[in-house]
């Protein structure tokens, strides 16, 4: 029996190779893999010695040889194949263990295109695909995490067709994923990220109990390793809907750097947000915005959850709590709450990946775009178009309102007072309806909006939203501007003594 080992990721290589030798395998190997095996005293034959064909072009060609691919591909149940293999001196290669040049890692640390090109694997994918194609007779291994399982199956004579089929699927996933990364990188470098084809590929993290509804199957995937390595489940089981809500809550709570922000999400929209002097005060202020909707919601805390905060959160039913850390005493508070789910992610503060591109599924395809961001100085550089100017405290509240609005489903308006969201209208078909809905909800909650500021993620098409804002005492407004009726909107703001700022940048979220 012969195994061909040629790996870039040498995790547990010697363990696997020794296991194969103990099972009677002769090992063929190349380059760095061969050196690693020889260093450990593991017997291995160099591919070039076997093929009688040296590596050429600085290693670009080493395994592309009939004795290698013939040994992988010939059909063991085909008399003609067997005869040709015998005539050509081609011996069967029964196991192929290959993982590919680290292309993804290379593009992370360098922009040197020559180095990047050299880290596009040719021989590796060819061997993997060949072994996968001939899985009826050949076992292909592409992931070090499978070494234990493979050795166990071989020891127990369980190298079945079904097992090889499962490993074949993993192999094609491995090469497909690799090619997707390369193609997307080339399109990003030479076509601004929008090539003739775009590929979405992710690694399965786990199945969810179901999708958005019980009759739908569901699972979640990751582009790299964030969810498998950095989102830790301390209590409960994450659901499909939990993940989308956690995504929304963490993006808002982490949008303000290291500030003690707390965001409460219900059905993908914020119903509470605040930044106070500490996390406990921030949570209490966030809850006041809409305590009714917060019931059964998702709470994201941009800092460690301590005992006092845990006891405060525990006063109502919260389905999900996510924070960078939680103390043991705080975790103990939720011990008897069966339905609460607790997750930690990030380091000292919440942290989520910031993908450069965003996509949405549409029937039969998807739409792709650059990810939206509020620029670092977007509010600071906004133009004051009114006679009245905002004071420093109002500018702080305008920035909070504007950033939160960029994460709220359109059409939306966000009202902020003393660093806390006090009203929000979202997902409405008209902007004035969003304004009215937010005001009515605030009245129901007994919240005084006088002196608050207002942000809109897109321009006000009419002055009616400004008039509604004046009725409740809004002191300053920020919006992108760009309406054909901007002059009317500005005049209305001046009439009522409201500071009005235009950013020139829209943040629709549909």
N, C-alpha and C positions, 0 to 999 in steps of 0.2 A: 504493500500500500504506500502511496506517495501523497504527501501534502506539500503544497506550494504556499509559502508564507512571504508576503511582501507588504509591509504596513508602514504608514506614516505615524499613526498613533501606536506607540509601543507599550501602552498600558497593559500590564500582566502578560506581556509577550513570552517571557521565559517560562512562566507558569504553564501557559498553554502549550508551548513547544515541548516542554518536558513531558507533559501529559500525553502528547501525541507520540513521542519517542517511546514512552513506556508501553503504549498500545501497539507498538510495532511499525509505526510510520517512518518512512524515510523522508527527510525534509529537503526540499529545494528552496533556495532563497536568493535574494539580491541585495546589493548595496548596504545601506544602513541597517537593514533588518538582519542580514547575514553577519555583519560585524557584531551586532548586539547578541546574537545567538552564540557566536564564537567566543565572545567575552565571557559568557556564562558556561562555556564548555559544552554546549549542546551541539551534537553532530549535525552538520548540514552541508549540502553540496551546492556550490555556486551554480546558478542557472547557466552562466557562460561556459562553465566546465562541461555541463551536461549537453548543451546545444552545440558546443564547439564553435560558438559564434560570440566574439567579445562584445561587451557593451561599447556602443559608439555614440558619437555626437554628445559627449559629456553626460552620458546616461539617458539621453532622450530615447534611445532604442536599446532595450535590453531583454524584454520579455516578448517582444513582437517577433515570434519565431514559430514555424510549423511544429517543432517538437513540443512547444509549450501549448499553443492553442489546439494543436492536433490531439495532444494528450488530454486536454480538457474536453474537447468537443466530440471525439469519435464515439459512436454509439456501440455500446458493449454487447448489444443483442443483434448487431448487423454484421453478418459474415464478411461482406465486402470491406466495411470499415476496419474490422479486426485484421483482415489480410493486409490492407494498406498500412495500418499502424505497424504491423510486424515487418513489412518490407522496408519501411522508412525508419525503423529503429525508434519508434515512438512508444513510450510506455505510458500507461494510464496514470493520470493525475486525479486522485480520488477526492481530494479536499483542497479547496482554494480559500485561503484566508488573506483578504486584501482590504485595506481601507486607504483612502485616497489622499493625495497631496493636500495640505491645509490651505486651500484657496481662500475660504472665508476668513481665516486668521490672517492671511497675508494681506488682504485688502484693508484690514483694520489697522495694520501697523505701517503700511507703506503706500506711497502713490507712484512708486517707481514701476513703470509699465513693463520694463524688461523683466524685473523680478516677478511681477504678477504673472506674466506670460509663462515663465518657467515653472510656476506653481499650478499650471493646468495639467492635470494628469491625463496621460494617453493610454499607457499600458495597463494601468490599474483598472479603469472602467472596462477596457476590452476584456480583461481576464474575468472580472466580476460578471459581465454580461454573458460571456461564454459559459461560465460555470452555471449561471442561473438558467440559461437556455437548456443546458444538459442536466438539469436537476434530477432527471430520472436515474442518473448514475453518479452524479457529482454533488458533494455537499459544499455549499458556499457560505462563508462566514465573513461578515463585514463590520461587526461591532464587538469590541472587547467585553462588553457586558454579557455577551452570549457565550463566552468561553467556558464557564462552569457548566452551563446547560449542554453544550456540545460534547464536552468530555464525558459528562454523565451518561448521555445517550449512547455514545460510542462504547463506553465500558459495559453498559447493560444490553448491548446489541439491539438498540432501539433506533438505529439510523434508518428509519422507515421512509417510504416515499412521502408520506404525509409530513414528516418532519422536514425532509429536504424541500418539500413544496413551501412550507412556512418560511424557511430560510431563503428560498428563491424570491419570495415576495419582498422580504426585507432587503435583499440585494438590489432588486430593481428600484425600490424606494430610495436606496442609498445613492445609486447613480443618477436617478431622476432628480433628486434633491440637489446633487452636486451640479448638474447641468443647469438647473434653474438659477442657482446662485451666480454662475458664470454668465449666463445670458442676461439676467437682470443687471449685473454689474456693467457689462458692456453697453447695454442700452442706457444705463445711468451715465456712464462716462462719455458716450458719443452721441446720445440722442435725448439728453435731458430727462431720462427716466421713462420716456414714452416711445417704446419701439413698436415694431410691427406685431410683436407678441409680448405679453406680460405673464409672468408665472407667479402663482401664489403657492407656497409650500410650507407646511408646518409639521412639527413633530407632535404626535399624540401625547397629551399629558395624562388624561383620564376620561373615562366615560362619565357623563352625568346621569343622574337617575332618569331624567327625561329632558326634553327641550323646554321651550317656553310653556308648553302645555303637556299634560300627562300622556296624551296619545302620540307625542312626537319623540323620536329617539334623539339623543344629544351627546355631544362630547366636546372637549376643548383641546386646542392645539396651541403650540408656541412657535414663533419664528426662530428663536434661539433657545435660551434656557431659563428665562425669567421665572415662569410659573412653576417649573419643576424644582428650581433651586432657591428662589427668593420669596415665593409666596408660601408661607407655612401655615398649615391648618392646626390650630390649637384645640379647637372644639367644633364638632359638627361636620357636616358633609356639604361641600360647595355645590350649588345648583347652577344650571344654565343662566337663570335670571340673576342669581347672586353675582355671577361674574360680570355681567353687563353693568349692573348697578355699582359694583366695586370699582370697575373701570371709571365710571363717571364720577364717583365720590372722591377717589384718590387723585384723579386729574385736577379736580378743583382744589382740594385741600393742599395739594403739593405745588400749586401754581404760585405760591407766595413765598417760596424759599424756606427759610427756617422759622418763619413766623408761626405762632401757636394757633393755627387755623383748625377749625372743625367744620365739616360739611355733612349735612344729612340729606340723603337721596331717597326718593320714592319713585319707583317706576321710571328710572333713568333721568329724572329731573330733580334739581335741588329744591328742598322745601325748608332748608335752614342752612345758614352759613354765618360765621363770625370769626373775627380775630380780635381777641381781647388781651389783657396782660398775661393771662395764663390759660391753660387748656380747660380747666374747670369753668372759668368764667366764659370762655368761648363757647363751650357746649351749652351752658345755660342760656346764653344770648341766642345761639343758633336755634335752640328748641322753641324759643318764644315766637319765632316767625310763623310757624305752623305746627303746633304741637299735635294737632289732630292727624295730619298727614304723616308726621314722624313715626307714628305708631306702626310697628312692623317694618320700619325702614332700615337703611344702611347708614352707619355712622363711620366716617373716616376722620381719624385724629392724627394731626401732624406732630406727633411727639409721644412720649411714653405715657401709657395709661396707668395711673397710680390708684391707690385704694380709694381716695376721696372721689376721683372722677368715676371710677367703676361703680361706686355706691350711688352716685347721681344718675348715671346711665341706667342702672338697674331699677330705677323707680318706674320706668315704663317698659313696654315690650319693644325691644329692638331685635330685628332678625339677624343682622350682621354688624359686627364691630371689626374694623380693620385699623391697625396702627403699626408703627415701626417696632414697637415693643410693648409688653404689658408685664407688670410686676406679678410675682407669685401670689401676693396677697390680693391684688386686684383680680387675678384669674379665679381665685377661690370664691369671690363674690358671686360669680356666675355659675358655680358648680351645680346648683339645683335648678337652674333654668335650662330645661331640656331643649328648647327650640332655638336658643341663641347660638350663632355660629361666630367663631372668633378666629381672625387671621392676623398674621404679622408679615410685613414686607418692608424693604428698605433698610436703612442703617439707623442713624440717629433720627432721621426724618423720613417721611414717606417718599418713595421713589418709584417711578414707573418708567419703562422704556419709552422713548420718544421716537416713534416711527416717522421716517421722512415722507412716507406716502400713506394715503388713506384710500380705502375703497368701500363701495357699497354694492351689495348684490341687487341686480335687477333681473327680471325673468329673462333667461336666455343669455345672461352675461353679467358684467359688472361695470361700474364707472370708477375711474381711477383719477386721483388728484394729489397734488402736494398737500401735506398736512397743514392745517391752519394753526397759526400761533399769534397771540398778541405780542407784538414786539416789545422789547425791554423798555424802550422810552416812548411807546406809542401814546400813552396818556400824557406824559410830561411834555411831549411835543405837539399835543393837540392845539388847534387854533381857537382862541376865544373870539367868538363872532358876535358877542353881545356887549352891551354897554357895561353890564355888571360882571365883575370877575369873581371867581371862587377864591375863598381863603385857603390856607394850607390844609386845614382839617377837611374841608369839603373836597379838596383835590385828592386826599387820601381815600375818602369814601368813594369818589368817582372812579378811582383806579380799581377798587374792590368790586364795585358794581359792574364796571366794564369788563373786567376779566371773568367774573362769574357769568355775565350775559353771553360771553363767547362760548360757554359750555351748555347753554340752555337752548332747548328746541325752539326754533323760530315759528311764528313771530314771537318775540319775547321783550319784556321790560323787567328790569331789576331795580328795586328801591333799597338803598342802604342808608343807615343812620348810625353814627357812632361806631363804625367798623363792623356793623352787623346787618345782615340782610333782614329787612322788615316786611318786604312784600315782593312777590314775583308773579308775573303772568307769562305763560309759555304755551307754545304750540297752537296759537290762535290763528284764525284766517285773516284777521285784521289787527293792526297794531293798537288801535284805540280800544278794541275789545280786550286785548291783553292788559292794557293799562287799567281798564275798568275792572276786570276780573281780579287783578292784584289788589286794587284799592278796596273792593268789596270784601275780599278775604281778610285784609288787614283790619277792617272795621269789625268783622266777626270775631277776630282775635283780640279786639280791644287795643290795637296798636296805634299809637299817635304818630302819624307820618310827618307832622310839621317839622320843617328843617332838614328833611332827608334829601338825598340826591337820587337821581334817576339815570339809568343807562339803558340804551337800546343797541342791539347788535347790528341794526340797519337803520337807514334814515327814516325820519317821520315824513310820510307823504303829504300829510296835512297838519294844520296847526291844532287839530282837535285833541291830540295827545298832550300837547303843551297846556292847553286849557284845563284838561283833566288834572294834570300835575299841579297847576296853580291852585285848584280847588282844595287840594289836601296839603298845600304848604311846601311843595318841593322847592328847594333853594337853588339847585344846580343840576344841569343835565349834560350828559355826554352822548354823542351819537356820531356815526360816520359822516353825515351830511351827503349831499349829492342829489337831493330832490329838486325837481323843477320848481317846487314851491318853497325852497329854502328861505327865500326872502320873507315869505309870510310867516314861516316858523320863527325866524330871527326876530321879526317885528313883534310877534306875540310874546316871545321871551322878554323882550325889552319892555313891553307894555306892563308885564307883571313883575319886572325886576328880578328875573331868573337868569343866572349865569348859564351860558350855553357854549359848549365846546364841540368842534368838529374834528374827528381824527382822520378822515379821508380813507378809512380802511374798514370794509364790511366784514362781519363774522357770522354769516348765515350758518345754521346747523339744522339740517333737515333729517 
